[in-house]
Each structure stands twice: as structure tokens, then as C-alpha cells.
């Protein structure tokens, strides 16, 4: 299975046989830039339907508005940086692959672990919101969400097991339905819009408190965690690199187009939902869009029912797509030996079935045990923000250290752009501790445990000819020639 080990820069590499990589193949040429843009929107669109509104309880509408603008700037700058990195290093490992090249094996694994925490936990949070939407409709007489959690995991993991092409096309259709539901919601809420309702949360005695910032300046910082939910996971588009038709061209187009759509939807929802129903009414709702319609129109009506039913498509789109993301991140880390190698084996339809099933089992248990979408959001956001810091640092390091690296797409503004994203990501990391220290410490503990696994075990068992690791051999050969 493997050749002799080689020790390089504190890690041990094994060169595996062709059969090892043959049993870990994805289906290439599946997605063009339009499908990639749809994937990017699908990752995130559930954030328009639920989760963002908890930021109203932290910062009021004004605080959430400022936080959303800051996170919109962060994500836009980050997307430009990722567009460059994904065109230069088109590998399934994505963020882990970028950081691996810039920061070495330890930095690469730390980034991959943070991304994996985000993607493994986010579907669990979305499952809780799906349960809330289903319960609000009174379907099947359900009073507990766990049967819904189980059903969505079984069905949508099953579709991914069937094949990536089928999964991505179905995902695209569901995302289209969800976008249509958002447009209908916005049109329906415009006649009920009243600017005074945006500021109906009572003012507290916090420092800097006002009707615009009822929880003071501190509330803006706390709201960052929930503003992120409008954009969380767009960075997952590069995970499809090895399944894209022409990643060097399609990745930049796809991720930038997806981000453009998300900026528009975030602006529409943040304005019309609280403006029609009142910020106070939505600040703790598990299904804020149907609730906004009921509040605005004084009870159940056809629009509320439509948004509730079709709004499930938005939640399902993100749930469905992030399953894809966590499986590819886990696949890449496993194939390269950072995590147990058996997790990256693919079936006859070239899907990493164990990388799909294991995180799904963990996610279902977390959703069923906690029943707390708010808590799970905070855990996912912690992982996400740590990965953003490391990915933007990777872009800056590679621009400085490898100025001649082929870059089919170049980030506008270069390191200034990614530097802005880096600073805002650092602020968001701090915000996760301000909102819920317990959730942040739990996630930090998981993160540290993974790093310990790498340090004491897997760094001695890395795969030299995994795509994300091959440049190490190239770099070493070039150094020997020099």
C-alpha cells in the first residue's frame, strides 16, 4: 500500500500506491460556473429564512444593521481572496489546501479542522430550524423536532450517496424555489413596511444606548455572530474544485456571482421582515419569515402559509448543500492522512460515503439532544471565523512569499483587500466569546483535541502524493536543483 516514510519539516510522509488514490476518486467535470454560483447561494440561503433574527436580541435593528454591513464587507473581501486562491490551487481541500501551501502542515490541518467544525455543525442548526418550520405548520401532528431531523438527514445524505451530479442539480432547483419564495415574501411585506417598527425594541441603560442601538455599542459586536448567518458557508464553493469543469475559470466566476446574490437577499430581508412585523416580534423566533407575515397581517393568511411551506426549500437547500461541503472537507483531510484514511474511500458512484454518513450521525445527535439552533449557530460560527483568519493570512503569505505563483484570477486590491477581511474576522472570533463563552469554549476544546491528534499521531502518517501535499515534493525538488 505504501512506500518507505520520509521525514520533512517535522512530519513523516508515505507515498501511497496508485490503488490507494484510485479508491478515493471524485467525479470530475460535473459543475460549471453557474452551478457553482448556485451551490454558493444554496450553502447560505437558509440564513435568510432563520438565524439572523437572533441578532436583533443582541444589538437591536441598528446594531444588527451595522454588524451586517461589516460582515458583508468581510465576506466580499474574503470572496475576492478565495477566488484567487481557488483558481491558483484548485483542490478539494480548498481552505485546508490553501493554508497547507502557505502555513505548512500544522496550519493546513488547523484550517481544515475549523472548516470541518463549521460544516459539521451548521446542518444540525439548520435541521433545528427545519423542525421549527414543520412544527409551525402542524404537519403530522409533530411536537418534537427529532423525527424531522432524522428524516432530512436520511433523505438528503441518501441523495448525495446516489451521486454528485444528481445532488448538485437537485440542489440548484431547490435553491431556485427558495429564491422565488424570498422575492414573494419581500413583495408581500412592502405594503406593510413602517420604519418605526425597526426600532421597537425597548432601549436599555447600556453604554451608548439609543432607539437605534437599544443595547448600546456592545450590541453591535455581539450581533456579528448572527450577521454572519446571512453569508456563512459561501467560502465552501472551492470545495468543488476537483468536480468542476474548469476550476481556474469557473471558481472565481461562481463564488463572486453567488456572493452578489447573497448581498441582495440579505439587504431585502433585513429591511422588510423587521420593518413589516417589528424587530421585537422576531428577535427570538425560530421561523421569522412566516412569523413576520402573521404579525404584519394580523394572523394566518395565504402568504404566511406559502412562505412557511416554500421557505422550507431555503432551509433544505442549505442543509443539503452543506452536507456536500462537510463530506468534501473530511474526504480531503482523510485522503491526505490528517484524519483516518478509511473515511475517504469512495464508492462505485465516486462519492465518499463514510465522509457523508459519520458527520450526519453526529449532527443528528447534536440537533436531537440540544434542540437549540442558537447554540449550534454559535459553535458553527466559531469554526468559521477561525478558518477565515487562517485563509486570509494564507492569501497574504502566498502573495509575499510566492509572487510568481500562477494566478489566473487576481484579487482586486491584493493584500489590502484580504487584510481588511482578516481584521474583521479577528473581531468576529472575539464576538463569539462575548455572546456565549460556553459555546466558544466547547468549540475551542474540540479544535484543540483535533490539533493534539495531529501532533501526536497523524503528522507521522501523511500521504505524500495526495493532491494538496504534492507541492511539498515539488518545492523540495526545486530546492535541491537550486
One Martini backbone bead per residue (centre of mass of N, CA, C, O) as a GRO file, in nm:
protein
  482
    1UNK     BB    1   0.055   0.063  -0.020
    2UNK     BB    2   0.346   0.166   0.079
    3UNK     BB    3   0.615   0.340   0.123
    4UNK     BB    4   0.856   0.484   0.252
    5UNK     BB    5   0.947   0.703   0.477
    6UNK     BB    6   0.948   1.072   0.509
    7UNK     BB    7   1.127   1.341   0.653
    8UNK     BB    8   0.952   1.668   0.672
    9UNK     BB    9   0.919   1.930   0.861
   10UNK     BB   10   0.802   1.735   1.112
   11UNK     BB   11   0.707   1.516   0.900
   12UNK     BB   12   0.553   1.213   0.772
   13UNK     BB   13   0.588   1.039   0.463
   14UNK     BB   14   0.375   0.859   0.232
   15UNK     BB   15   0.381   0.667  -0.061
   16UNK     BB   16   0.127   0.579  -0.241
   17UNK     BB   17  -0.058   0.400  -0.430
   18UNK     BB   18  -0.272   0.395  -0.694
   19UNK     BB   19  -0.502   0.243  -0.545
   20UNK     BB   20  -0.556   0.446  -0.322
   21UNK     BB   21  -0.654   0.677  -0.520
   22UNK     BB   22  -0.868   0.513  -0.679
   23UNK     BB   23  -1.047   0.482  -0.401
   24UNK     BB   24  -1.030   0.832  -0.417
   25UNK     BB   25  -1.263   0.932  -0.629
   26UNK     BB   26  -1.395   1.184  -0.811
   27UNK     BB   27  -1.625   1.353  -1.012
   28UNK     BB   28  -1.554   1.506  -1.292
   29UNK     BB   29  -1.710   1.767  -1.471
   30UNK     BB   30  -1.994   1.868  -1.326
   31UNK     BB   31  -1.925   2.189  -1.286
   32UNK     BB   32  -2.012   2.503  -1.348
   33UNK     BB   33  -2.047   2.832  -1.268
   34UNK     BB   34  -2.353   2.827  -1.220
   35UNK     BB   35  -2.355   2.587  -1.025
   36UNK     BB   36  -2.159   2.721  -0.823
   37UNK     BB   37  -2.336   2.960  -0.755
   38UNK     BB   38  -2.570   2.787  -0.651
   39UNK     BB   39  -2.405   2.658  -0.425
   40UNK     BB   40  -2.342   2.919  -0.271
   41UNK     BB   41  -2.639   2.992  -0.213
   42UNK     BB   42  -2.724   2.727  -0.079
   43UNK     BB   43  -2.542   2.737   0.170
   44UNK     BB   44  -2.692   3.028   0.279
   45UNK     BB   45  -3.013   3.075   0.251
   46UNK     BB   46  -3.111   2.997   0.537
   47UNK     BB   47  -3.020   3.276   0.668
   48UNK     BB   48  -3.289   3.422   0.565
   49UNK     BB   49  -3.502   3.228   0.733
   50UNK     BB   50  -3.283   3.181   0.975
   51UNK     BB   51  -3.089   3.335   1.265
   52UNK     BB   52  -3.045   3.645   1.223
   53UNK     BB   53  -3.269   3.744   1.439
   54UNK     BB   54  -3.095   3.707   1.703
   55UNK     BB   55  -2.948   3.988   1.662
   56UNK     BB   56  -3.181   4.163   1.782
   57UNK     BB   57  -3.122   4.066   2.085
   58UNK     BB   58  -2.825   4.206   2.083
   59UNK     BB   59  -2.861   4.502   1.886
   60UNK     BB   60  -3.079   4.540   1.728
   61UNK     BB   61  -3.130   4.681   1.431
   62UNK     BB   62  -2.883   4.866   1.424
   63UNK     BB   63  -2.672   4.657   1.513
   64UNK     BB   64  -2.732   4.454   1.282
   65UNK     BB   65  -2.672   4.641   1.050
   66UNK     BB   66  -2.375   4.699   1.112
   67UNK     BB   67  -2.288   4.402   1.123
   68UNK     BB   68  -2.372   4.335   0.829
   69UNK     BB   69  -2.188   4.533   0.686
   70UNK     BB   70  -1.923   4.420   0.798
   71UNK     BB   71  -1.970   4.124   0.690
   72UNK     BB   72  -1.998   4.202   0.395
   73UNK     BB   73  -1.711   4.305   0.368
   74UNK     BB   74  -1.564   4.052   0.457
   75UNK     BB   75  -1.681   3.853   0.244
   76UNK     BB   76  -1.605   4.006  -0.011
   77UNK     BB   77  -1.301   4.007   0.039
   78UNK     BB   78  -1.274   3.700   0.073
   79UNK     BB   79  -1.382   3.612  -0.205
   80UNK     BB   80  -1.154   3.741  -0.367
   81UNK     BB   81  -0.933   3.567  -0.236
   82UNK     BB   82  -1.059   3.284  -0.308
   83UNK     BB   83  -1.059   3.318  -0.612
   84UNK     BB   84  -0.753   3.307  -0.633
   85UNK     BB   85  -0.685   3.045  -0.479
   86UNK     BB   86  -0.877   2.850  -0.648
   87UNK     BB   87  -0.724   2.907  -0.924
   88UNK     BB   88  -0.431   2.816  -0.813
   89UNK     BB   89  -0.565   2.583  -0.596
   90UNK     BB   90  -0.746   2.317  -0.732
   91UNK     BB   91  -0.880   2.172  -0.448
   92UNK     BB   92  -1.079   2.003  -0.228
   93UNK     BB   93  -0.948   2.131   0.036
   94UNK     BB   94  -0.906   2.425  -0.001
   95UNK     BB   95  -0.844   2.584   0.277
   96UNK     BB   96  -0.639   2.366   0.351
   97UNK     BB   97  -0.469   2.393   0.089
   98UNK     BB   98  -0.390   2.688   0.120
   99UNK     BB   99  -0.261   2.666   0.408
  100UNK     BB  100  -0.060   2.443   0.344
  101UNK     BB  101   0.113   2.622   0.153
  102UNK     BB  102   0.158   2.870   0.356
  103UNK     BB  103   0.167   2.713   0.673
  104UNK     BB  104   0.160   2.422   0.656
  105UNK     BB  105   0.047   2.142   0.809
  106UNK     BB  106  -0.066   2.273   1.066
  107UNK     BB  107  -0.224   2.505   0.930
  108UNK     BB  108  -0.392   2.324   0.747
  109UNK     BB  109  -0.533   2.156   0.968
  110UNK     BB  110  -0.655   2.391   1.126
  111UNK     BB  111  -0.834   2.489   0.895
  112UNK     BB  112  -0.985   2.223   0.834
  113UNK     BB  113  -1.108   2.194   1.118
  114UNK     BB  114  -1.272   2.456   1.125
  115UNK     BB  115  -1.443   2.387   0.877
  116UNK     BB  116  -1.558   2.119   0.985
  117UNK     BB  117  -1.709   2.236   1.222
  118UNK     BB  118  -1.894   2.418   1.062
  119UNK     BB  119  -2.017   2.188   0.863
  120UNK     BB  120  -2.118   1.988   1.087
  121UNK     BB  121  -2.305   2.201   1.252
  122UNK     BB  122  -2.492   2.363   1.060
  123UNK     BB  123  -2.702   2.137   0.989
  124UNK     BB  124  -2.809   2.113   1.277
  125UNK     BB  125  -2.926   2.397   1.293
  126UNK     BB  126  -3.110   2.370   1.043
  127UNK     BB  127  -3.277   2.133   1.147
  128UNK     BB  128  -3.411   2.295   1.373
  129UNK     BB  129  -3.553   2.496   1.179
  130UNK     BB  130  -3.713   2.289   1.024
  131UNK     BB  131  -3.873   2.195   1.270
  132UNK     BB  132  -4.009   2.472   1.321
  133UNK     BB  133  -4.159   2.490   1.052
  134UNK     BB  134  -4.317   2.223   1.078
  135UNK     BB  135  -4.459   2.288   1.348
  136UNK     BB  136  -4.602   2.550   1.245
  137UNK     BB  137  -4.781   2.364   1.040
  138UNK     BB  138  -4.874   2.085   1.179
  139UNK     BB  139  -4.725   1.840   1.083
  140UNK     BB  140  -4.813   1.522   1.185
  141UNK     BB  141  -4.831   1.624   1.490
  142UNK     BB  142  -4.570   1.764   1.569
  143UNK     BB  143  -4.366   1.837   1.882
  144UNK     BB  144  -4.099   1.710   1.777
  145UNK     BB  145  -3.793   1.733   1.588
  146UNK     BB  146  -3.639   1.455   1.549
  147UNK     BB  147  -3.788   1.325   1.304
  148UNK     BB  148  -3.698   1.547   1.111
  149UNK     BB  149  -3.396   1.519   1.136
  150UNK     BB  150  -3.383   1.227   1.041
  151UNK     BB  151  -3.516   1.261   0.764
  152UNK     BB  152  -3.320   1.469   0.634
  153UNK     BB  153  -3.066   1.304   0.660
  154UNK     BB  154  -3.149   1.051   0.507
  155UNK     BB  155  -3.238   1.176   0.237
  156UNK     BB  156  -2.980   1.370   0.168
  157UNK     BB  157  -2.760   1.165   0.197
  158UNK     BB  158  -2.878   0.974  -0.015
  159UNK     BB  159  -2.842   1.161  -0.259
  160UNK     BB  160  -2.533   1.183  -0.234
  161UNK     BB  161  -2.481   0.877  -0.270
  162UNK     BB  162  -2.584   0.864  -0.566
  163UNK     BB  163  -2.467   1.165  -0.663
  164UNK     BB  164  -2.331   1.468  -0.754
  165UNK     BB  165  -2.494   1.551  -1.000
  166UNK     BB  166  -2.775   1.510  -0.877
  167UNK     BB  167  -2.736   1.690  -0.629
  168UNK     BB  168  -2.669   1.964  -0.771
  169UNK     BB  169  -2.929   1.986  -0.939
  170UNK     BB  170  -3.131   1.974  -0.706
  171UNK     BB  171  -3.012   2.214  -0.553
  172UNK     BB  172  -3.071   2.426  -0.770
  173UNK     BB  173  -3.380   2.401  -0.764
  174UNK     BB  174  -3.428   2.461  -0.462
  175UNK     BB  175  -3.296   2.742  -0.469
  176UNK     BB  176  -3.494   2.869  -0.668
  177UNK     BB  177  -3.743   2.840  -0.487
  178UNK     BB  178  -3.631   3.007  -0.250
  179UNK     BB  179  -3.595   3.274  -0.404
  180UNK     BB  180  -3.892   3.305  -0.477
  181UNK     BB  181  -3.990   3.324  -0.183
  182UNK     BB  182  -3.839   3.586  -0.114
  183UNK     BB  183  -3.974   3.767  -0.322
  184UNK     BB  184  -4.265   3.729  -0.221
  185UNK     BB  185  -4.216   3.832   0.063
  186UNK     BB  186  -4.121   4.117  -0.006
  187UNK     BB  187  -4.371   4.207  -0.164
  188UNK     BB  188  -4.573   4.149   0.079
  189UNK     BB  189  -4.420   4.360   0.289
  190UNK     BB  190  -4.416   4.647   0.169
  191UNK     BB  191  -4.711   4.753   0.254
  192UNK     BB  192  -4.614   4.707   0.582
  193UNK     BB  193  -4.410   4.918   0.599
  194UNK     BB  194  -4.236   5.053   0.903
  195UNK     BB  195  -3.980   5.220   1.038
  196UNK     BB  196  -4.063   5.210   1.343
  197UNK     BB  197  -4.041   4.891   1.375
  198UNK     BB  198  -3.728   4.870   1.384
  199UNK     BB  199  -3.741   5.044   1.688
  200UNK     BB  200  -3.918   4.853   1.920
  201UNK     BB  201  -3.690   4.812   2.108
  202UNK     BB  202  -3.609   4.859   2.412
  203UNK     BB  203  -3.421   5.064   2.590
  204UNK     BB  204  -3.132   5.061   2.753
  205UNK     BB  205  -2.847   5.126   2.989
  206UNK     BB  206  -2.637   5.110   2.793
  207UNK     BB  207  -2.368   5.197   2.634
  208UNK     BB  208  -2.497   5.397   2.381
  209UNK     BB  209  -2.791   5.406   2.400
  210UNK     BB  210  -3.074   5.369   2.169
  211UNK     BB  211  -3.311   5.328   1.936
  212UNK     BB  212  -3.092   5.214   1.738
  213UNK     BB  213  -2.916   5.116   2.015
  214UNK     BB  214  -3.050   4.944   2.273
  215UNK     BB  215  -2.750   4.787   2.350
  216UNK     BB  216  -2.545   4.943   2.230
  217UNK     BB  217  -2.229   4.902   2.119
  218UNK     BB  218  -2.198   4.605   2.208
  219UNK     BB  219  -2.430   4.492   2.024
  220UNK     BB  220  -2.275   4.489   1.760
  221UNK     BB  221  -2.072   4.271   1.832
  222UNK     BB  222  -2.279   4.047   1.909
  223UNK     BB  223  -2.422   4.051   1.613
  224UNK     BB  224  -2.207   3.922   1.429
  225UNK     BB  225  -2.283   3.620   1.458
  226UNK     BB  226  -2.565   3.669   1.294
  227UNK     BB  227  -2.470   3.816   1.039
  228UNK     BB  228  -2.313   3.573   0.924
  229UNK     BB  229  -2.570   3.400   0.839
  230UNK     BB  230  -2.600   3.549   0.554
  231UNK     BB  231  -2.289   3.403   0.458
  232UNK     BB  232  -2.246   3.129   0.556
  233UNK     BB  233  -2.040   2.914   0.332
  234UNK     BB  234  -1.937   3.045   0.064
  235UNK     BB  235  -1.641   2.921   0.102
  236UNK     BB  236  -1.729   2.623  -0.021
  237UNK     BB  237  -1.694   2.627  -0.331
  238UNK     BB  238  -1.386   2.514  -0.361
  239UNK     BB  239  -1.465   2.210  -0.288
  240UNK     BB  240  -1.541   2.165  -0.616
  241UNK     BB  241  -1.279   2.156  -0.791
  242UNK     BB  242  -1.263   1.836  -0.880
  243UNK     BB  243  -1.581   1.881  -1.008
  244UNK     BB  244  -1.501   2.078  -1.213
  245UNK     BB  245  -1.443   2.181  -1.534
  246UNK     BB  246  -1.296   2.492  -1.480
  247UNK     BB  247  -1.156   2.615  -1.206
  248UNK     BB  248  -0.986   2.865  -1.304
  249UNK     BB  249  -1.263   3.003  -1.412
  250UNK     BB  250  -1.522   2.910  -1.240
  251UNK     BB  251  -1.463   2.989  -0.946
  252UNK     BB  252  -1.468   3.298  -0.955
  253UNK     BB  253  -1.746   3.329  -1.084
  254UNK     BB  254  -1.917   3.165  -0.879
  255UNK     BB  255  -1.847   3.310  -0.604
  256UNK     BB  256  -1.920   3.602  -0.692
  257UNK     BB  257  -2.212   3.554  -0.782
  258UNK     BB  258  -2.314   3.440  -0.512
  259UNK     BB  259  -2.248   3.694  -0.339
  260UNK     BB  260  -2.431   3.894  -0.487
  261UNK     BB  261  -2.699   3.760  -0.411
  262UNK     BB  262  -2.659   3.771  -0.095
  263UNK     BB  263  -2.656   4.077  -0.065
  264UNK     BB  264  -2.947   4.120  -0.162
  265UNK     BB  265  -3.104   3.935   0.038
  266UNK     BB  266  -3.009   4.062   0.301
  267UNK     BB  267  -3.124   4.346   0.253
  268UNK     BB  268  -3.425   4.265   0.219
  269UNK     BB  269  -3.473   4.118   0.491
  270UNK     BB  270  -3.368   4.331   0.699
  271UNK     BB  271  -3.595   4.536   0.612
  272UNK     BB  272  -3.887   4.384   0.579
  273UNK     BB  273  -3.934   4.212   0.830
  274UNK     BB  274  -3.910   4.426   1.065
  275UNK     BB  275  -4.077   4.651   0.906
  276UNK     BB  276  -4.351   4.472   0.924
  277UNK     BB  277  -4.338   4.337   1.237
  278UNK     BB  278  -4.097   4.383   1.411
  279UNK     BB  279  -3.824   4.326   1.603
  280UNK     BB  280  -3.946   4.209   1.870
  281UNK     BB  281  -4.108   3.967   1.728
  282UNK     BB  282  -3.822   3.825   1.597
  283UNK     BB  283  -3.575   3.780   1.806
  284UNK     BB  284  -3.690   3.453   1.888
  285UNK     BB  285  -3.745   3.316   1.621
  286UNK     BB  286  -3.755   3.007   1.430
  287UNK     BB  287  -3.976   3.154   1.204
  288UNK     BB  288  -3.960   3.469   1.090
  289UNK     BB  289  -4.117   3.497   0.820
  290UNK     BB  290  -4.399   3.390   0.894
  291UNK     BB  291  -4.418   3.573   1.146
  292UNK     BB  292  -4.408   3.841   0.994
  293UNK     BB  293  -4.671   3.804   0.838
  294UNK     BB  294  -4.860   3.766   1.083
  295UNK     BB  295  -4.797   4.039   1.214
  296UNK     BB  296  -4.863   4.225   0.967
  297UNK     BB  297  -5.172   4.072   0.914
  298UNK     BB  298  -5.307   3.939   1.180
  299UNK     BB  299  -5.233   3.642   1.083
  300UNK     BB  300  -5.336   3.403   0.906
  301UNK     BB  301  -5.235   3.332   0.561
  302UNK     BB  302  -5.140   3.271   0.245
  303UNK     BB  303  -4.851   3.390   0.268
  304UNK     BB  304  -4.761   3.243   0.524
  305UNK     BB  305  -4.796   2.959   0.411
  306UNK     BB  306  -4.608   2.986   0.172
  307UNK     BB  307  -4.349   3.065   0.328
  308UNK     BB  308  -4.346   2.815   0.506
  309UNK     BB  309  -4.334   2.598   0.288
  310UNK     BB  310  -4.116   2.722   0.087
  311UNK     BB  311  -3.903   2.791   0.309
  312UNK     BB  312  -3.797   2.501   0.332
  313UNK     BB  313  -3.616   2.519   0.081
  314UNK     BB  314  -3.396   2.698   0.206
  315UNK     BB  315  -3.312   2.507   0.432
  316UNK     BB  316  -3.260   2.260   0.252
  317UNK     BB  317  -3.042   2.376   0.068
  318UNK     BB  318  -2.829   2.413   0.291
  319UNK     BB  319  -2.830   2.138   0.411
  320UNK     BB  320  -2.761   1.985   0.149
  321UNK     BB  321  -2.491   2.144   0.075
  322UNK     BB  322  -2.326   2.107   0.346
  323UNK     BB  323  -2.294   1.810   0.319
  324UNK     BB  324  -2.105   1.832   0.085
  325UNK     BB  325  -1.885   1.999   0.228
  326UNK     BB  326  -1.807   1.808   0.462
  327UNK     BB  327  -1.729   1.565   0.284
  328UNK     BB  328  -1.489   1.708   0.131
  329UNK     BB  329  -1.319   1.789   0.373
  330UNK     BB  330  -1.291   1.507   0.495
  331UNK     BB  331  -1.175   1.370   0.248
  332UNK     BB  332  -0.912   1.539   0.222
  333UNK     BB  333  -0.794   1.484   0.508
  334UNK     BB  334  -0.795   1.175   0.476
  335UNK     BB  335  -0.633   1.130   0.211
  336UNK     BB  336  -0.374   1.285   0.356
  337UNK     BB  337  -0.377   1.167   0.679
  338UNK     BB  338  -0.502   1.354   0.910
  339UNK     BB  339  -0.720   1.146   0.890
  340UNK     BB  340  -0.868   0.872   0.867
  341UNK     BB  341  -0.849   0.698   0.567
  342UNK     BB  342  -1.132   0.548   0.555
  343UNK     BB  343  -1.307   0.819   0.507
  344UNK     BB  344  -1.216   0.844   0.174
  345UNK     BB  345  -1.375   0.633   0.058
  346UNK     BB  346  -1.514   0.534  -0.250
  347UNK     BB  347  -1.757   0.453  -0.451
  348UNK     BB  348  -1.894   0.371  -0.760
  349UNK     BB  349  -2.006   0.694  -0.755
  350UNK     BB  350  -1.785   0.880  -0.626
  351UNK     BB  351  -1.854   0.871  -0.309
  352UNK     BB  352  -1.797   0.964   0.031
  353UNK     BB  353  -1.973   0.780   0.244
  354UNK     BB  354  -1.837   0.818   0.527
  355UNK     BB  355  -1.820   1.138   0.504
  356UNK     BB  356  -2.138   1.151   0.518
  357UNK     BB  357  -2.236   0.973   0.768
  358UNK     BB  358  -2.081   1.056   1.026
  359UNK     BB  359  -2.163   1.362   1.052
  360UNK     BB  360  -2.468   1.303   1.045
  361UNK     BB  361  -2.481   1.156   1.314
  362UNK     BB  362  -2.374   1.387   1.487
  363UNK     BB  363  -2.580   1.604   1.401
  364UNK     BB  364  -2.835   1.463   1.495
  365UNK     BB  365  -2.760   1.441   1.794
  366UNK     BB  366  -2.728   1.743   1.848
  367UNK     BB  367  -3.014   1.828   1.769
  368UNK     BB  368  -3.174   1.628   1.958
  369UNK     BB  369  -3.038   1.719   2.231
  370UNK     BB  370  -3.054   2.043   2.217
  371UNK     BB  371  -3.266   2.211   2.043
  372UNK     BB  372  -3.037   2.454   1.957
  373UNK     BB  373  -2.977   2.680   1.716
  374UNK     BB  374  -2.817   2.903   1.855
  375UNK     BB  375  -2.582   2.734   1.964
  376UNK     BB  376  -2.498   2.607   1.687
  377UNK     BB  377  -2.425   2.867   1.551
  378UNK     BB  378  -2.190   2.948   1.738
  379UNK     BB  379  -2.013   2.704   1.673
  380UNK     BB  380  -1.995   2.745   1.366
  381UNK     BB  381  -1.879   3.035   1.375
  382UNK     BB  382  -1.616   2.976   1.512
  383UNK     BB  383  -1.498   2.797   1.293
  384UNK     BB  384  -1.523   3.000   1.064
  385UNK     BB  385  -1.350   3.242   1.173
  386UNK     BB  386  -1.087   3.089   1.201
  387UNK     BB  387  -1.066   3.017   0.898
  388UNK     BB  388  -1.055   3.307   0.791
  389UNK     BB  389  -0.795   3.394   0.916
  390UNK     BB  390  -0.617   3.169   0.779
  391UNK     BB  391  -0.689   3.227   0.478
  392UNK     BB  392  -0.600   3.526   0.468
  393UNK     BB  393  -0.314   3.472   0.558
  394UNK     BB  394  -0.245   3.294   0.314
  395UNK     BB  395  -0.271   3.506   0.096
  396UNK     BB  396  -0.053   3.696   0.204
  397UNK     BB  397   0.184   3.497   0.209
  398UNK     BB  398   0.176   3.417  -0.096
  399UNK     BB  399   0.222   3.701  -0.209
  400UNK     BB  400   0.506   3.728  -0.071
  401UNK     BB  401   0.647   3.437  -0.129
  402UNK     BB  402   0.468   3.387  -0.424
  403UNK     BB  403   0.456   3.603  -0.678
  404UNK     BB  404   0.484   3.373  -0.932
  405UNK     BB  405   0.233   3.243  -0.899
  406UNK     BB  406  -0.021   3.122  -1.055
  407UNK     BB  407  -0.296   3.370  -1.145
  408UNK     BB  408  -0.587   3.373  -1.312
  409UNK     BB  409  -0.677   3.529  -1.050
  410UNK     BB  410  -0.699   3.863  -0.909
  411UNK     BB  411  -0.716   4.048  -0.638
  412UNK     BB  412  -0.861   4.324  -0.560
  413UNK     BB  413  -0.606   4.494  -0.380
  414UNK     BB  414  -0.505   4.245  -0.257
  415UNK     BB  415  -0.384   4.254   0.068
  416UNK     BB  416  -0.585   4.470   0.154
  417UNK     BB  417  -0.842   4.309   0.122
  418UNK     BB  418  -0.757   4.063   0.308
  419UNK     BB  419  -0.690   4.240   0.555
  420UNK     BB  420  -0.976   4.329   0.615
  421UNK     BB  421  -1.088   4.043   0.657
  422UNK     BB  422  -0.899   3.968   0.889
  423UNK     BB  423  -0.986   4.182   1.099
  424UNK     BB  424  -1.292   4.105   1.102
  425UNK     BB  425  -1.248   3.810   1.186
  426UNK     BB  426  -1.121   3.870   1.460
  427UNK     BB  427  -1.371   4.013   1.573
  428UNK     BB  428  -1.559   3.762   1.543
  429UNK     BB  429  -1.413   3.576   1.736
  430UNK     BB  430  -1.459   3.751   1.987
  431UNK     BB  431  -1.774   3.754   1.968
  432UNK     BB  432  -1.823   3.456   2.049
  433UNK     BB  433  -1.741   3.508   2.350
  434UNK     BB  434  -1.951   3.734   2.418
  435UNK     BB  435  -2.214   3.567   2.374
  436UNK     BB  436  -2.077   3.253   2.434
  437UNK     BB  437  -1.851   3.101   2.621
  438UNK     BB  438  -1.933   2.805   2.620
  439UNK     BB  439  -1.943   2.756   2.313
  440UNK     BB  440  -1.651   2.848   2.255
  441UNK     BB  441  -1.508   2.643   2.445
  442UNK     BB  442  -1.612   2.387   2.316
  443UNK     BB  443  -1.490   2.440   2.037
  444UNK     BB  444  -1.198   2.480   2.129
  445UNK     BB  445  -1.171   2.192   2.240
  446UNK     BB  446  -1.210   2.044   1.972
  447UNK     BB  447  -0.978   2.180   1.826
  448UNK     BB  448  -0.748   2.089   2.017
  449UNK     BB  449  -0.793   1.783   1.987
  450UNK     BB  450  -0.719   1.775   1.687
  451UNK     BB  451  -0.431   1.889   1.716
  452UNK     BB  452  -0.331   1.656   1.894
  453UNK     BB  453  -0.371   1.432   1.688
  454UNK     BB  454  -0.166   1.544   1.492
  455UNK     BB  455   0.090   1.567   1.672
  456UNK     BB  456   0.081   1.251   1.786
  457UNK     BB  457  -0.002   1.109   1.489
  458UNK     BB  458  -0.064   1.215   1.179
  459UNK     BB  459   0.220   1.351   1.112
  460UNK     BB  460   0.336   1.038   1.067
  461UNK     BB  461   0.086   0.984   0.815
  462UNK     BB  462   0.130   1.116   0.548
  463UNK     BB  463   0.044   1.189   0.206
  464UNK     BB  464   0.245   1.268  -0.054
  465UNK     BB  465   0.024   1.216  -0.319
  466UNK     BB  466  -0.159   1.421  -0.240
  467UNK     BB  467  -0.264   1.701  -0.384
  468UNK     BB  468  -0.202   1.900  -0.131
  469UNK     BB  469   0.112   1.766  -0.101
  470UNK     BB  470   0.286   1.770  -0.370
  471UNK     BB  471   0.432   2.049  -0.346
  472UNK     BB  472   0.647   1.957  -0.145
  473UNK     BB  473   0.810   1.793  -0.354
  474UNK     BB  474   0.856   2.023  -0.552
  475UNK     BB  475   0.997   2.216  -0.357
  476UNK     BB  476   1.230   2.021  -0.291
  477UNK     BB  477   1.337   1.986  -0.579
  478UNK     BB  478   1.399   2.286  -0.632
  479UNK     BB  479   1.603   2.313  -0.400
  480UNK     BB  480   1.806   2.102  -0.509
  481UNK     BB  481   1.864   2.247  -0.778
  482UNK     BB  482   1.958   2.519  -0.633
   0.00000   0.00000   0.00000
